[in-house]
Amino acid sequence: MKLHWLDVTALIFYLGILTLMGIYFSRKNTNTEEYFVGGRSFSGWIVGLSMVGTSISSVTFLAFPADAFKTAWLRILPGFTLPIAIIISAFVFLPFYRRTKLISAYEYLEQRFGPSVRTYGALTFTIGQLVRISMILYLLSLLMHEITGLDPITSILIAGLFVSFYTIVGGIDAVIWTDVLQTMMLILGGVLCLIVIIVNLPGGLEQIFEIALRDGKMSFGEWKDGEVLNPSWSFTLSKKTALMMLFVGLTEWFHEYTANQNVIQRYATARNIKEARKAMFVSFLNVPIWAFYFFLGTALYAFFQVFPTQDAADMLSGVKKAEQILPFFIVKYLPNGVTGLVIGAAAAAAMSSLDSSINAISTIGVHDFYRRLYKKNESDKHYLKIARILATIASLIMIIGAILLTQTETKTLQHIIVTVISVLMGGLMGLFMLGFLTQRGDEKTAWFGIILTLVFSTWSVLSGNDLLPGWLSIPFDMYYTGLIGNILIFVSIFLIYVLLFAKKRDLPNLTIWTQKDKVA
């Protein structure tokens, strides 16, 4: 597709704003405290909108509408548990990160279990994020190619260099403020698409609901052979049920708000614990935004029922990927100028995840490795220089990784990120939970649980990809690997510690049972 000059102008204007924001905030970054945590001066509203932008990636923009278009609303169920995880985390777990001036989430692991466990947590986060951002940039390049016709590698270089520039020079200040802008762009892009659908449908919004309810497209049931099955609320590990999806979601969100450096670093940027809590409550916005994008997929289904095309029919039947439905609609049905804004929204969905991860990797690299293990007594100016170097290296790995993915033939690229993160980061949330909620466990028993969980996660991933003989197959759906892994590490460490040591540890201010100091 050749973009209209209005669309090109809109895109250039958007990318230009991001660049100027990076340059503007670069003047503030004279020390690592500003570069990593923004001088701990942000209001909760701004931090919260930034957290929303970080949580909403290309998955929201592409996969959610695709899922609702092809099936129904089953996979939004995990999102409904987000408020529960946020409320508990805000009042139970947040104080552990705000009691002292923590920058890294993994400082807590050292205080609670020991230095080697901190190194494990920081290393697995770094590797997992490098794989993740390479994948996100690659997916963004496919979207840009689908919409604009740009070569995927050219798209990778353009998007990768822009997001890298403002993140490297602007630090966390640029990351937070650009995420706020990108959150607004993402919402605007989706709203513009929905307006075009409603305006063009003869029956407008009411017709969307009529078609969706008639065909079961807003059900929480499993979609099978073109029909929706009534949602099951049974407790089982052998298949996806509505109840199990809620458990999976709760596990995912507790990990996000207790063990993810991208989020924990945001806690540190707020001016006090009250503002940090406000930021977490602003993150409730994720749920209606996710629901909106599912509804957009449902609206696309209704639109192509009224105005059928062969391409849409192929995406519905599985001949073509359902993830192509929104790009197809953008290219074929949006007016000039609006297309450029929506493309900007698509880019925003990816960039808001990329910039956060690049900055977090830089923070971990300096704080958990370089300053702690290599150069302990250098000037702050030296560490700021290293932070920018590490952010540059992370950006280069991201771009190279995305380019390599364009050359890789694989059944499903999602397996790459699932495999790496499932194996390396399996059980990390369970480790944090054990630390917060009990007085059991030390460095040795923590490693027993880590190794056991690594073995379990590897077994699950290999079996789920049919790489093991039948007698070694997992007796559960691979979808539940993370849920089981977190329970396994918690229970195994707790039990082995009780059996070997029995006595509770004296851990002042490190568990919910031993909190003494008030949080400023």
KEKE-931962 format. One line per field, with one value per residue (C-alpha): residue number from 1; residue in one letter; x, y, z. Coordinates in steps of 0.02 Angstrom, whole numbers, plus 50000, padded with zeros to 5 digits. Layout:
N
num NUM, ... $
residuo A, ... $
u X, ... $
v Y, ... $
w Z, ... $
END
This chain:
520
num 1, 2, 3, 4, 5, 6, 7, 8, 9, 10, 11, 12, 13, 14, 15, 16, 17, 18, 19, 20, 21, 22, 23, 24, 25, 26, 27, 28, 29, 30, 31, 32, 33, 34, 35, 36, 37, 38, 39, 40, 41, 42, 43, 44, 45, 46, 47, 48, 49, 50, 51, 52, 53, 54, 55, 56, 57, 58, 59, 60, 61, 62, 63, 64, 65, 66, 67, 68, 69, 70, 71, 72, 73, 74, 75, 76, 77, 78, 79, 80, 81, 82, 83, 84, 85, 86, 87, 88, 89, 90, 91, 92, 93, 94, 95, 96, 97, 98, 99, 100, 101, 102, 103, 104, 105, 106, 107, 108, 109, 110, 111, 112, 113, 114, 115, 116, 117, 118, 119, 120, 121, 122, 123, 124, 125, 126, 127, 128, 129, 130, 131, 132, 133, 134, 135, 136, 137, 138, 139, 140, 141, 142, 143, 144, 145, 146, 147, 148, 149, 150, 151, 152, 153, 154, 155, 156, 157, 158, 159, 160, 161, 162, 163, 164, 165, 166, 167, 168, 169, 170, 171, 172, 173, 174, 175, 176, 177, 178, 179, 180, 181, 182, 183, 184, 185, 186, 187, 188, 189, 190, 191, 192, 193, 194, 195, 196, 197, 198, 199, 200, 201, 202, 203, 204, 205, 206, 207, 208, 209, 210, 211, 212, 213, 214, 215, 216, 217, 218, 219, 220, 221, 222, 223, 224, 225, 226, 227, 228, 229, 230, 231, 232, 233, 234, 235, 236, 237, 238, 239, 240, 241, 242, 243, 244, 245, 246, 247, 248, 249, 250, 251, 252, 253, 254, 255, 256, 257, 258, 259, 260, 261, 262, 263, 264, 265, 266, 267, 268, 269, 270, 271, 272, 273, 274, 275, 276, 277, 278, 279, 280, 281, 282, 283, 284, 285, 286, 287, 288, 289, 290, 291, 292, 293, 294, 295, 296, 297, 298, 299, 300, 301, 302, 303, 304, 305, 306, 307, 308, 309, 310, 311, 312, 313, 314, 315, 316, 317, 318, 319, 320, 321, 322, 323, 324, 325, 326, 327, 328, 329, 330, 331, 332, 333, 334, 335, 336, 337, 338, 339, 340, 341, 342, 343, 344, 345, 346, 347, 348, 349, 350, 351, 352, 353, 354, 355, 356, 357, 358, 359, 360, 361, 362, 363, 364, 365, 366, 367, 368, 369, 370, 371, 372, 373, 374, 375, 376, 377, 378, 379, 380, 381, 382, 383, 384, 385, 386, 387, 388, 389, 390, 391, 392, 393, 394, 395, 396, 397, 398, 399, 400, 401, 402, 403, 404, 405, 406, 407, 408, 409, 410, 411, 412, 413, 414, 415, 416, 417, 418, 419, 420, 421, 422, 423, 424, 425, 426, 427, 428, 429, 430, 431, 432, 433, 434, 435, 436, 437, 438, 439, 440, 441, 442, 443, 444, 445, 446, 447, 448, 449, 450, 451, 452, 453, 454, 455, 456, 457, 458, 459, 460, 461, 462, 463, 464, 465, 466, 467, 468, 469, 470, 471, 472, 473, 474, 475, 476, 477, 478, 479, 480, 481, 482, 483, 484, 485, 486, 487, 488, 489, 490, 491, 492, 493, 494, 495, 496, 497, 498, 499, 500, 501, 502, 503, 504, 505, 506, 507, 508, 509, 510, 511, 512, 513, 514, 515, 516, 517, 518, 519, 520 $
residuo M, K, L, H, W, L, D, V, T, A, L, I, F, Y, L, G, I, L, T, L, M, G, I, Y, F, S, R, K, N, T, N, T, E, E, Y, F, V, G, G, R, S, F, S, G, W, I, V, G, L, S, M, V, G, T, S, I, S, S, V, T, F, L, A, F, P, A, D, A, F, K, T, A, W, L, R, I, L, P, G, F, T, L, P, I, A, I, I, I, S, A, F, V, F, L, P, F, Y, R, R, T, K, L, I, S, A, Y, E, Y, L, E, Q, R, F, G, P, S, V, R, T, Y, G, A, L, T, F, T, I, G, Q, L, V, R, I, S, M, I, L, Y, L, L, S, L, L, M, H, E, I, T, G, L, D, P, I, T, S, I, L, I, A, G, L, F, V, S, F, Y, T, I, V, G, G, I, D, A, V, I, W, T, D, V, L, Q, T, M, M, L, I, L, G, G, V, L, C, L, I, V, I, I, V, N, L, P, G, G, L, E, Q, I, F, E, I, A, L, R, D, G, K, M, S, F, G, E, W, K, D, G, E, V, L, N, P, S, W, S, F, T, L, S, K, K, T, A, L, M, M, L, F, V, G, L, T, E, W, F, H, E, Y, T, A, N, Q, N, V, I, Q, R, Y, A, T, A, R, N, I, K, E, A, R, K, A, M, F, V, S, F, L, N, V, P, I, W, A, F, Y, F, F, L, G, T, A, L, Y, A, F, F, Q, V, F, P, T, Q, D, A, A, D, M, L, S, G, V, K, K, A, E, Q, I, L, P, F, F, I, V, K, Y, L, P, N, G, V, T, G, L, V, I, G, A, A, A, A, A, A, M, S, S, L, D, S, S, I, N, A, I, S, T, I, G, V, H, D, F, Y, R, R, L, Y, K, K, N, E, S, D, K, H, Y, L, K, I, A, R, I, L, A, T, I, A, S, L, I, M, I, I, G, A, I, L, L, T, Q, T, E, T, K, T, L, Q, H, I, I, V, T, V, I, S, V, L, M, G, G, L, M, G, L, F, M, L, G, F, L, T, Q, R, G, D, E, K, T, A, W, F, G, I, I, L, T, L, V, F, S, T, W, S, V, L, S, G, N, D, L, L, P, G, W, L, S, I, P, F, D, M, Y, Y, T, G, L, I, G, N, I, L, I, F, V, S, I, F, L, I, Y, V, L, L, F, A, K, K, R, D, L, P, N, L, T, I, W, T, Q, K, D, K, V, A $
u 50000, 50063, 50022, 49933, 50033, 49915, 49957, 50144, 50130, 50037, 50169, 50317, 50235, 50210, 50387, 50454, 50365, 50445, 50617, 50594, 50534, 50692, 50802, 50705, 50720, 50903, 50944, 50875, 50977, 51132, 51134, 51077, 50938, 50855, 50896, 50828, 50687, 50653, 50711, 50566, 50456, 50312, 50127, 50024, 49917, 50067, 50152, 49988, 49957, 50136, 50105, 49949, 50052, 50184, 50055, 49967, 50074, 50048, 49952, 49813, 49810, 49818, 49785, 49634, 49530, 49586, 49532, 49360, 49338, 49376, 49311, 49231, 49283, 49354, 49532, 49484, 49440, 49618, 49608, 49460, 49570, 49687, 49596, 49612, 49800, 49821, 49725, 49817, 49986, 49955, 49922, 50020, 50173, 50206, 50273, 50420, 50479, 50444, 50518, 50693, 50753, 50751, 50782, 50786, 50652, 50791, 50869, 50728, 50779, 50955, 50892, 50770, 50866, 51044, 51153, 51153, 50962, 50964, 51084, 50970, 50817, 50905, 50985, 50824, 50732, 50865, 50870, 50680, 50660, 50790, 50694, 50527, 50576, 50653, 50488, 50383, 50489, 50477, 50287, 50280, 50380, 50254, 50112, 50200, 50235, 50053, 49988, 50118, 50208, 50376, 50504, 50504, 50689, 50664, 50518, 50627, 50764, 50646, 50545, 50696, 50805, 50669, 50621, 50804, 50853, 50726, 50747, 50938, 50950, 50793, 50798, 50647, 50577, 50561, 50496, 50357, 50299, 50307, 50210, 50074, 50066, 50068, 49928, 49821, 49870, 49824, 49651, 49625, 49673, 49548, 49409, 49434, 49418, 49259, 49182, 49213, 49129, 48977, 48956, 48961, 48847, 48665, 48606, 48752, 48804, 48642, 48676, 48845, 48759, 48622, 48744, 48862, 48725, 48645, 48809, 48874, 49023, 49021, 49016, 49151, 49138, 49264, 49246, 49253, 49211, 49127, 49015, 49027, 49018, 48944, 49083, 49139, 49178, 49259, 49428, 49539, 49716, 49677, 49584, 49544, 49393, 49327, 49379, 49555, 49575, 49540, 49674, 49799, 49759, 49782, 49952, 50004, 49952, 50032, 50193, 50170, 50145, 50264, 50410, 50419, 50556, 50460, 50324, 50431, 50538, 50380, 50343, 50511, 50474, 50320, 50352, 50282, 50187, 50019, 50060, 50128, 49962, 49867, 49972, 49923, 49739, 49753, 49809, 49629, 49607, 49689, 49529, 49409, 49544, 49563, 49374, 49363, 49486, 49391, 49233, 49324, 49355, 49172, 49127, 49243, 49152, 48984, 49053, 49113, 48951, 48862, 49001, 49080, 49248, 49350, 49497, 49391, 49310, 49483, 49537, 49379, 49400, 49586, 49650, 49735, 49791, 49656, 49787, 49778, 49598, 49632, 49775, 49662, 49524, 49645, 49713, 49547, 49420, 49498, 49502, 49666, 49745, 49652, 49754, 49914, 49849, 49799, 49968, 50044, 49932, 49994, 50174, 50132, 50066, 50237, 50349, 50271, 50330, 50499, 50556, 50511, 50607, 50761, 50769, 50737, 50876, 50995, 50943, 50969, 51135, 51206, 51122, 51121, 51280, 51403, 51402, 51372, 51492, 51621, 51648, 51587, 51661, 51653, 51574, 51389, 51435, 51527, 51375, 51263, 51379, 51374, 51183, 51173, 51299, 51198, 51036, 51123, 51181, 51005, 50935, 51059, 51020, 50834, 50857, 50973, 50857, 50706, 50802, 50854, 50672, 50629, 50750, 50689, 50568, 50468, 50295, 50250, 50367, 50268, 50348, 50517, 50466, 50356, 50498, 50631, 50524, 50436, 50601, 50702, 50570, 50457, 50414, 50491, 50328, 50312, 50485, 50436, 50273, 50366, 50478, 50334, 50213, 50321, 50474, 50536, 50671, 50852, 50981, 51010, 50828, 50785, 50905, 50828, 50659, 50733, 50818, 50664, 50555, 50679, 50673, 50483, 50468, 50591, 50492, 50329, 50396, 50480, 50326, 50210, 50311, 50309, 50496, 50481, 50417, 50235, 50267, 50348, 50203, 50136, 49966, 49903, 49877, 50041, 49944, 49955, 50145, 50169, 50030, 50097, 50278, 50242, 50150, 50291, 50430, 50331, 50283, 50450, 50555, 50434, 50428, 50615, 50654, 50529, 50598, 50781, 50777, 50602, 50641, 50572, 50700, 50711, 50680, 50639, 50539, 50555, 50392, 50214, 50240, 50396, 50358, 50412, 50462, 50329, 50338, 50373 $
v 50000, 50173, 50293, 50456, 50612, 50648, 50480, 50506, 50679, 50609, 50473, 50592, 50714, 50576, 50508, 50687, 50718, 50562, 50619, 50794, 50722, 50619, 50771, 50878, 50753, 50718, 50886, 50826, 50668, 50725, 50580, 50399, 50442, 50545, 50424, 50269, 50335, 50513, 50590, 50497, 50648, 50587, 50599, 50442, 50489, 50504, 50346, 50251, 50301, 50250, 50080, 50059, 50096, 49970, 49833, 49863, 49798, 49741, 49594, 49714, 49799, 49643, 49483, 49538, 49599, 49444, 49328, 49409, 49413, 49228, 49157, 49241, 49324, 49178, 49245, 49411, 49322, 49329, 49518, 49526, 49469, 49619, 49730, 49593, 49578, 49768, 49797, 49660, 49713, 49896, 49867, 49708, 49705, 49885, 49936, 49817, 49914, 50087, 50060, 50091, 50174, 50017, 50034, 49851, 49723, 49596, 49692, 49618, 49441, 49473, 49540, 49396, 49248, 49297, 49375, 49227, 49225, 49410, 49375, 49235, 49348, 49492, 49379, 49289, 49454, 49525, 49374, 49360, 49545, 49539, 49397, 49485, 49653, 49568, 49478, 49635, 49734, 49592, 49586, 49774, 49758, 49630, 49750, 49895, 49787, 49731, 49910, 50013, 49888, 49934, 49796, 49712, 49749, 49932, 49938, 49860, 49988, 50138, 50088, 50016, 50169, 50292, 50202, 50171, 50353, 50433, 50295, 50304, 50493, 50529, 50395, 50350, 50528, 50506, 50328, 50381, 50535, 50450, 50303, 50424, 50492, 50317, 50259, 50401, 50360, 50177, 50222, 50351, 50226, 50097, 50225, 50290, 50113, 50081, 50247, 50203, 50033, 50109, 50245, 50122, 49988, 50018, 49981, 50065, 50012, 49918, 49806, 49755, 49691, 49605, 49506, 49470, 49405, 49305, 49215, 49198, 49312, 49393, 49230, 49174, 48997, 48898, 48915, 48750, 48705, 48872, 48859, 48926, 48802, 48853, 48909, 48777, 48830, 48666, 48651, 48553, 48559, 48461, 48597, 48783, 48826, 48994, 48960, 48907, 49060, 49167, 49073, 49096, 49281, 49303, 49219, 49328, 49491, 49450, 49420, 49586, 49688, 49598, 49532, 49628, 49760, 49863, 49891, 49894, 50031, 50134, 50117, 50199, 50347, 50402, 50539, 50437, 50276, 50364, 50416, 50242, 50167, 50294, 50239, 50059, 50103, 50200, 50034, 49975, 50062, 49910, 49810, 49925, 49952, 49764, 49745, 49884, 49796, 49633, 49728, 49803, 49624, 49585, 49742, 49687, 49520, 49610, 49728, 49586, 49492, 49642, 49680, 49510, 49492, 49338, 49399, 49418, 49248, 49168, 49246, 49184, 49007, 48998, 49000, 49164, 49223, 49311, 49438, 49512, 49570, 49740, 49785, 49732, 49846, 49991, 49977, 49953, 50055, 50200, 50373, 50460, 50544, 50431, 50284, 50373, 50405, 50223, 50164, 50279, 50196, 50025, 50084, 50158, 49990, 49913, 50060, 50082, 49906, 49922, 50082, 50019, 49858, 49944, 50063, 49921, 49815, 49963, 49988, 49805, 49802, 49947, 49917, 49727, 49685, 49822, 49929, 49782, 49653, 49746, 49932, 49974, 50146, 50244, 50417, 50435, 50514, 50353, 50246, 50361, 50336, 50147, 50154, 50235, 50110, 49963, 50039, 50053, 49872, 49814, 49913, 49837, 49661, 49700, 49759, 49615, 49489, 49557, 49549, 49369, 49324, 49383, 49251, 49112, 48980, 48913, 48841, 48978, 49113, 49129, 48964, 49051, 49177, 49054, 48928, 49048, 49139, 48982, 48895, 49040, 49138, 48995, 49013, 49185, 49256, 49107, 49148, 49327, 49268, 49147, 49290, 49409, 49288, 49171, 49168, 49007, 48982, 49036, 49041, 48852, 48801, 48938, 48860, 48689, 48761, 48857, 48703, 48595, 48723, 48742, 48553, 48554, 48701, 48620, 48457, 48549, 48649, 48499, 48391, 48529, 48542, 48352, 48335, 48195, 48015, 47985, 47911, 48075, 48183, 48311, 48265, 48445, 48583, 48675, 48836, 48802, 48784, 48954, 48926, 48756, 48817, 48958, 48840, 48713, 48833, 48903, 48733, 48647, 48781, 48796, 48609, 48575, 48718, 48655, 48478, 48529, 48682, 48698, 48864, 49025, 49156, 49329, 49439, 49617, 49714, 49575, 49479, 49530, 49453, 49551, 49728, 49859, 50019, 50133, 50176, 50358 $
w 50000, 49957, 50098, 50062, 50102, 50247, 50324, 50299, 50377, 50529, 50554, 50536, 50656, 50785, 50772, 50777, 50942, 51018, 50960, 51032, 51197, 51210, 51175, 51299, 51443, 51405, 51484, 51651, 51658, 51751, 51875, 51889, 52013, 51876, 51735, 51826, 51936, 51878, 52042, 52128, 52091, 51980, 52022, 52029, 51878, 51763, 51827, 51814, 51633, 51595, 51676, 51569, 51413, 51464, 51494, 51328, 51187, 51008, 51082, 51133, 50963, 50855, 50951, 51054, 50905, 50808, 50948, 50966, 50776, 50754, 50919, 51070, 51233, 51334, 51336, 51413, 51576, 51647, 51634, 51752, 51897, 51875, 52003, 52136, 52108, 52108, 52270, 52364, 52294, 52333, 52518, 52555, 52441, 52387, 52561, 52541, 52388, 52460, 52634, 52569, 52409, 52304, 52118, 52071, 52116, 52143, 52287, 52390, 52340, 52405, 52570, 52590, 52519, 52474, 52337, 52218, 52213, 52170, 52027, 51964, 51966, 51879, 51748, 51703, 51689, 51572, 51457, 51454, 51412, 51272, 51190, 51221, 51145, 50993, 50967, 50991, 50867, 50743, 50760, 50738, 50576, 50511, 50551, 50466, 50314, 50308, 50316, 50224, 50114, 50192, 50196, 50369, 50397, 50351, 50473, 50609, 50582, 50580, 50734, 50827, 50802, 50853, 51013, 51055, 51031, 51146, 51277, 51281, 51289, 51389, 51523, 51628, 51610, 51422, 51444, 51562, 51465, 51295, 51368, 51422, 51244, 51170, 51285, 51219, 51040, 51064, 51131, 50992, 50856, 50917, 50938, 50761, 50691, 50790, 50735, 50552, 50578, 50666, 50535, 50391, 50465, 50415, 50592, 50679, 50854, 50884, 50735, 50808, 50966, 50866, 50759, 50905, 51020, 50879, 50840, 51019, 50985, 51158, 51256, 51378, 51313, 51211, 51021, 50930, 50749, 50719, 50871, 51047, 51190, 51356, 51473, 51597, 51775, 51826, 51909, 51790, 51723, 51564, 51468, 51470, 51576, 51633, 51813, 51764, 51654, 51808, 51907, 51765, 51758, 51945, 51935, 51789, 51873, 52039, 51942, 51853, 52012, 52130, 52025, 51860, 51855, 51727, 51857, 52016, 51939, 51915, 52101, 52135, 52021, 52122, 52250, 52395, 52432, 52416, 52237, 52199, 52255, 52150, 52001, 52031, 52041, 51877, 51803, 51823, 51654, 51574, 51596, 51499, 51366, 51342, 51338, 51209, 51093, 51111, 51066, 50917, 50857, 50880, 50783, 50642, 50637, 50622, 50489, 50377, 50401, 50325, 50198, 50165, 50077, 50033, 50137, 50293, 50263, 50248, 50412, 50497, 50432, 50470, 50291, 50336, 50507, 50607, 50665, 50490, 50511, 50591, 50471, 50327, 50389, 50416, 50239, 50150, 50245, 50341, 50259, 50218, 50369, 50489, 50424, 50474, 50651, 50672, 50608, 50740, 50869, 50813, 50831, 51001, 51062, 51031, 51076, 51248, 51291, 51206, 51291, 51465, 51441, 51370, 51518, 51642, 51565, 51580, 51762, 51805, 51712, 51814, 51981, 51995, 51901, 51854, 52013, 52129, 52058, 51951, 51986, 52161, 52195, 52034, 52015, 51978, 51811, 51766, 51806, 51703, 51555, 51579, 51590, 51418, 51347, 51414, 51345, 51176, 51183, 51230, 51083, 50962, 51024, 51004, 50824, 50777, 50861, 50766, 50601, 50638, 50669, 50493, 50429, 50542, 50483, 50629, 50652, 50772, 50831, 50991, 51046, 51054, 51184, 51278, 51287, 51348, 51475, 51537, 51572, 51640, 51735, 51788, 51972, 51999, 52066, 52185, 52252, 52289, 52369, 52481, 52535, 52571, 52653, 52757, 52869, 52790, 52660, 52640, 52500, 52493, 52498, 52373, 52249, 52280, 52229, 52081, 52008, 52036, 51947, 51803, 51777, 51784, 51662, 51540, 51547, 51515, 51368, 51285, 51307, 51248, 51088, 51059, 51090, 51218, 51206, 51247, 51419, 51471, 51413, 51536, 51611, 51601, 51473, 51438, 51466, 51653, 51662, 51745, 51871, 51924, 51923, 52045, 52163, 52148, 52196, 52343, 52415, 52384, 52468, 52613, 52645, 52626, 52745, 52874, 52862, 52874, 52986, 53060, 53146, 53074, 53023, 53101, 52949, 53005, 52875, 52747, 52776, 52817, 52990, 53033, 52973, 53099, 53010, 52939, 52755, 52716 $
END
